[in-house]
Amino acid sequence: MTLRELRYLVALADHRHFGRAADACHVTQSTLSTQLRKLEDYLCQVLVDRQSKHFTLTPTGEQIVKRARHILAETDTILALTRARRDPLEGVLTLGIIPTLAPYYLPHLLRAVEAAHPKLQLVIQEGLTADLCERLNTQSIDTVLLALPRPLAQTMSRSAECLRCEAAVQGLPHLLDLEAHDERVLFDEPFWVALPLGHAAAAQADVAIEALGDLKLLLLTDGHCLRGQALEACGRSEFQVEDSADCRATSLETLQHLVAAGRGCTLLPALATHYADTTRLSIKPLRGDEHRRIGLVWRRSHPRAHEFDLLATTLRRTAPVGTEPWRS
């Protein structure tokens, strides 16, 4: 039994797909499958049920995955101790990022990281906030870029229970033990309004929330933290919003197409407006100080925690145009 075989098994448990697990491990699917069979032969146990169309882990496989995570975490700690004697922020680092940020921020982030930390190899995993929090808890990713509830981004002087309640209300699932994680605010990202062409509010330099009263507010589906943040910015609650079955969207691009078709209006984070089609939409800043707060979150016990602080410093220093860098 080798650490490599255990990593393959954990990757399969995380990705629930042989091809994606093989890609994450940088091997071919046949190599991953062969190594897992070797592990099963060594243990004299079936770990993966391959009979059904969609494989599942056997009960024994689930138990071994749980223990393998702890073994691999301790192994990574040993490697980090030796790595600390060399340059920080080198080698592979798995970064999770929410989909309403990824396509707009990643090109900028990757350029900044390559310039400041050329030996760092980022492996990007996109996912919804709840999914990323779960992966962080199970140690399948190292750190995540999220839209933070504002109490998280301010001082930690308030009680952990209070912060946890507010986090749940503002859209960040209470999957994270706030006392077991660290976070660094990177920048504030203002909200802009996307309107149909010809809307009366488009003639103004900026748009007040009140001016949107005669238009339906289009939102992302449940699970996207931006949904709750947009509602908060508009001073509305879920009880005041009724999604019609034909207007549920899972991406900002879809929302923009719906706005261009005259189905309503929506709020866009500032970085998304750089890619908006202004020949079909009117994009205006939202009046006031409504924004979302982007931060980097990681497990406090992670052996590379001190490196994530350095990474956060780099990303703060190179905040993208259209955002307000965090200055602590």
HELIX and SHEET records of a PDB file:
HELIX    1   1 LEU A    3  HIS A   15  1                                  13    
HELIX    2   2 PHE A   18  ALA A   24  1                                   7    
HELIX    3   3 GLN A   29  LEU A   43  1                                  15    
HELIX    4   4 PRO A   59  ARG A   83  1                                  25    
HELIX    5   5 ALA A  102  ALA A  116  1                                  15    
HELIX    6   6 THR A  129  ASN A  137  1                                   9    
HELIX    7   7 ARG A  150  ALA A  153  1                                   4    
HELIX    8   8 ALA A  160  VAL A  169  1                                  10    
HELIX    9   9 LEU A  178  ALA A  180  5                                   3    
HELIX   10  10 ALA A  200  ALA A  203  5                                   4    
HELIX   11  11 ILE A  209  LEU A  212  5                                   4    
HELIX   12  12 CYS A  225  ALA A  233  1                                   9    
HELIX   13  13 GLU A  238  GLN A  240  5                                   3    
HELIX   14  14 LEU A  252  ALA A  260  1                                   9    
HELIX   15  15 ALA A  270  THR A  273  1                                   4    
HELIX   16  16 ALA A  305  ARG A  317  1                                  13    
SHEET    1   A 2 VAL A  48  ASP A  49  0                                        
SHEET    2   A 2 THR A  56  LEU A  57 -1                                        
SHEET    1   B 6 LEU A 120  GLU A 126  0                                        
SHEET    2   B 6 GLY A  91  ILE A  97  1                                        
SHEET    3   B 6 THR A 143  LEU A 148  1                                        
SHEET    4   B 6 HIS A 291  ARG A 299 -1                                        
SHEET    5   B 6 HIS A 181  PRO A 196 -1                                        
SHEET    6   B 6 THR A 266  PRO A 269 -1                                        
SHEET    1   C 6 LEU A 120  GLU A 126  0                                        
SHEET    2   C 6 GLY A  91  ILE A  97  1                                        
SHEET    3   C 6 THR A 143  LEU A 148  1                                        
SHEET    4   C 6 HIS A 291  ARG A 299 -1                                        
SHEET    5   C 6 HIS A 181  PRO A 196 -1                                        
SHEET    6   C 6 LEU A 281  PRO A 285 -1                                        
SHEET    1   D 6 LEU A 120  GLU A 126  0                                        
SHEET    2   D 6 GLY A  91  ILE A  97  1                                        
SHEET    3   D 6 THR A 143  LEU A 148  1                                        
SHEET    4   D 6 HIS A 291  ARG A 299 -1                                        
SHEET    5   D 6 HIS A 181  PRO A 196 -1                                        
SHEET    6   D 6 GLU A 324  PRO A 325 -1                                        
END                                                                             
